[in-house]
Amino acid sequence: METAIISEEKAASKEIPLCPVFGQCGGCQYQHIPYEEELNLKQSYLKNFLSERLNLRENIFENIVSSPQMYHYRHRLDLKLLRTKKEGIFIGFSPENRFRVVSIDHCPIALRSVSDFIPELKRQAVARLPAHYRMANLVVKTGDDGRVLWGGIGRRSLQFKESEYLWTEIQGRKIFYSLDTFFQANLSILPELIKHIQSFSEVWSPQTILLDCYGGVGFFGICLYDRVKKVAMIEECPAALRLAQFNVRYHQLKEFEIHSGRVEDHLPPLLRTVESKPTVALIDPPRNGLSAAALKIFTQAQELDWLVYLSCHPESLARDLNDFLKTNWQVTKIIPFDFFPRTKHIETLVLLRKGTKQ
């Protein structure tokens, strides 16, 4: 989402940024304007961007879902450590398109426990840093129990034992994750995301088969498990697979299959074994969207009735939706979510139905 940034001069109203390095680190773009203005800007940008590229009905766009917290929401920070010959060691954020580090002592978009831990992280990282290290990528995360853990110096420093896994609770179920697994950064908005997906009443039934593609640690499959007959999840990242298997064992989910490998390889045979209707695919792909091979499988799959697409990149989303619209799919809902307040990023939830071309 590059074109929605608003300059301080053009802002309708202004606020004093909470961060002393706002405008330097490259992480936030909207600390200088009220949150409502930021939400309106993002919503208008997404609607205009998709409407200019796709033939979409006006009534499929829903209002943006705001984050319950516009500051102190990130449970994860990725920090750069840089050792210099003249100036010592810096730990902070890398500005966009620049090879240096903006040193920080706190971060107002991080959860308070993570932000408050940054000075201690610096102390521990410097003490642990081998003499030959010039750079390191540090990962800091927390969960619902308040523990703050970090890694990034040394082999396997991001891997945890099962007893150390972090977790967050959604609708009464704990979802476990680790430093080396992807998990959505804004824990506060995840219940709203799940509620919206569950509200697609036309999709879910006791006979529904859910194909959870790019399933990660099993978050969507676990949260939607009670709404369907069976979940079949596909994931290729070994670290995520370990956590997904642990999550399924922890909750004793019997009708939950986990397939290790690429969506392109596992989806076709899974579709051939579908025994009941409706069949729903939920996809949360990487930033680049679907590969050409995966897109072809999804668009041509006669076994699929519905598709739920969560995207973090409007450009790749528009490209993929264009192919769906050309192949007898219909977009029925588009709902923007502000997963990343004060930044330029936006998440988009799309519901598609197999049917008549638009």
N, C-alpha and C positions, 0 to 999 in steps of 0.2 A: 504494500500500500504506500506508494511513493508520492503521489500527487496531492494527498490530502493535508500535507503539512501547512500550517498557517503561521505566518510570521508574526512577531510581536507587534509590528507596526499595523498589520491588517486585522488584528484581533478586535472584535466588537467590544470586549471588556477584558480587563487584565487582572491577573493575580500574581502575587509574589511567589516565585518558585521555592519549594521547600528545600531543594538540593542546591548546595553552594557551587556544584560543578555542572549545573543544568546548562545545556548547550555545548559542553565540552566533551562529555563522555560518549555521546551518541546514543544513549539508551532511551531517553525520554525526549518527546517533542512537544508535549502539551501541558507542562506544569504552569505555563504562564497565562492560561485561560481557564474559565470556570468549567467544571465537569460537564454541565449540560450543553455548553457550546461544543465541547469535544465530541460528545455523543451525537449531536446533530450533524456535525461535520463528517463523522465517520459513516453515519447512516446515509446521508446524501451522496457521499462519494461512492459507496458500494452500489447503491441503487442506480446512480447515473452510469457508473462503469459497466455494470452488467447489462443495463438496458441499451446502451450504445452498441454492445457487441452481440446481443441475443434478442430474439423476438419473444419477449416475455409479457404476460398480462400484468397490468398494474396491481391487481388485487392479490397477487401471490407474495408481495413484499410485506413483511410484518415489522413492527417497531423493534429497534435495537434493544437487546436485553442488557441492562447496565450491570456493572459489577457491584456486589454488595459493599465492597471496599474500593475506593479509588486510590488510596495509598495503603502501604503496609499489607499487600496481598500476596506477594511472591514467596512461595516456600523454597524456591531454588534460586541461587545466584551462581553464575559462571564468571569467575574472576581470572584475570591474567597476572601471572607473576613474571617480572622481568628484572634480571640482574644486569646492571650497567657497571662499566669499569670506573667511571668518574663519580657517579651520583648514588651508587648503592642499589638497593632493592626496592622496586615499586610493586605494589599489589593494588589492582583496581580494574577499571574497564578500559577496553581498547576503543578509541574513537574510530568511527567509520572511515575506512580507506586511509588509515594512518598507522604507521608502525611506532607506537609508543603506548604508554599506559598512563591514564589519569588516576592518580592515587585517591582512594576514598577511605573515610573512617566510618561512614554509615551510608545507608541507601534507603530513601523514604518510600520506595515502592516494594521493598522487601518486608516480609513479616518482621515485627519488632525483635523477635528472638534471633532471627538471622542477622538483622542490621546491627543489633547490639553485640553480636559475636565477632564482627569484623576485626576490631582491634586484637582480640585474642587469637583469631585466625592468623593474623599477620605474625604474631609472636610465635605461634606453633609452627607455621610454615617456614619461617626463617630458621628456626632451631632445627627443623628436619631437613632442610635443603642441602643436598650433597654439593660438594665444592665444584663439581663439573657442570652443574645445572645452570644454564643461562635463562631458560624460560620454563614455565609450567602452567598448565591449565587447571585451576582449582575449582572444584564443585562443592558447593555448600547446600545442604538441604535440611529441612525439618519436617515434622508431621504433627498429628493431633496431640501427641503426648509431650510435645515441647522439646524433645532432644534435638540438638543441632549437631550434625555430623558433617565431616568434610573429607576429601581425598584429592588425589591428583599428583602426588609426589611418590614415585616408586611403583613398581609393577603390582597389579591387583589391589592398589590402594582404594579403588572404587567399589570393590566387591565386599559384600557383607556375609556373615553367617545368618542363618534363618532367624536366630534369636535377636539379631540386631536390626532387622528390617524396619524401615519407617512405615507408617500407615496413616490413612485418613478414613473416616467413617462416613459412608453415604447411605442414607435410608436404612440404618441399622446394620450394614455390612461393612466390615473393614476391608480396605483394599491396600495391600502391601506393595511397597516399591523400594528401590535401593538407589545408591548413588550412580550406578552404571546403567540404569534403566530410564527410558523416557517416561515422564508423567506430567500432565498438564500443570503449569506453573501456578495458576490461580485456583487454589482449593476452594475459595469462598463461592465461586460461581458454578462449581460442578453440580451441586444439587439442582440449580435452576436448569442447567443443560439436560440433566436426566429427566426432570419433570416435563420439559418440553418434548423430548423424544417419546416419553411414555404417553403424552397427551395425543399422539397420533393414533386415535382409537380405531381408525379404519385399517391400521397396519397389524395390530397385535391381536392374537386370539390363542386359545389353548392348543391350536393346531399349527401355529406359526413355527417355521424353521428359521432360525437366525444364523446367518453366516457373518461372523465377526471378522472382517478382513483387516489386516494390519493391526491385529488385536492387542499388541503391547503386553501389558501385565494382566490383561483380561478385564479391564475396567468396565467396558460397555457390556460385554457378555454377562458379567456377574450382576451388574445393576439391572439388566433386562431379563435375567434368567426366569423370574417368576411370571413373566408375561408371555412366555413361549413354551413350546413343547420340547425344543432341543436347541442347543447352541453348538455350532462348529466354528472354532476359531483358527485363524491362520496367522502365523508370525514367523519371521526368519531370524530375528536377533536372538542369539543364545542367552544373553543376560535377561531379556524380557521373557523368554520362554521359561527360564528357571522360576521367575517370580509368578508367571501365570499358572504354572503347575502347582506351585505352593499355594496360591490363592484358591485354586479349585479344590485342592485337598483340604485346606483349612475350612472351607465352607461345605465340604462333602457334597459337591454338586455332581450327581450321577449322570445327568444328561448333558454333559459338557465335554466335547471333544477338543483336543488341541492338536493342530497339525503343524509340524515344524518344517518351514521352507517358504518358498516364494508363493505369493498369491497366484501368479501366472501358472505355476505348476500344480497347485492343489485345488484351485477353484473348479476347473473343468470336471475332474472326476467326482468332486463333491456334488456338483450340480446334477450329474447323471444318477446319483443315488438318492436324490430328494424323494421322500415318500409321501409328503403331504403338502397342502397349500394353506395359507400363502407362504411363500418363501421370500425372506427379506435379507438383503445384503446391507451391512453397515460398514462404511469405509471411512477411515481416518488416515489418509495417505500422507507421505512426507510432503514437504513444502512444494516440491516440483510437481505434485499431483500424480496421476496415474501414468504408468509407462504405456507406451503404444500397445504392447501385447495385452496388458491388463485391461486397458480401455476397450479393446476389441472384444475381449471375453465378456465384460460387463454389458456392453451395448447390445451384443448379439445373443445374450443368454435368454432363451425362451422360458427357462424354468423360473426366472425371477419375476416377482410381482411388484415389489417395492425396493427402493434403494434410498438409504439415508447416508448423505455425504456430508462430512464435517471437514471444512477446508480452512487453512490458515493463510492462504495466498490467493487473493482475488484473480490474479492473472492466470494461474494454472486452473483455477476453478472455472473461469469463463471458457478457457480452451476445452476442458473436459465436458462441460455442459453443452457446448456447441455440438460435440459428437453425439451426445445422448439425444439431443433434440432432433438430430438428423436420422435417428434410427428407432423411431417409434416409441420414444420415451416422452413423458410430460412432466414438467416441473410444476409442483402443486404448492410448495411453500419455500420461501427464502427468509431465514431469520438470522440477522447479525447478532453476534454476542461480543461484548467488550471484555475479552479475556485479559487484555493488557492495558488498563487505564494509564493515561499520561504518555503513552507511546503511540506510534503510528500504526501499530498492528491491529488487525481485526480478525475474528473467527466467524465463519459463516456456516450455518446449518441449512441444508437443502433436502427437501423430500421430493423424490421422483417416483412416478408411477408408470408402469408399462401400459401403453395405450396409444391413443390417437396422437399423431404429430400435431404440434402447435402451429 
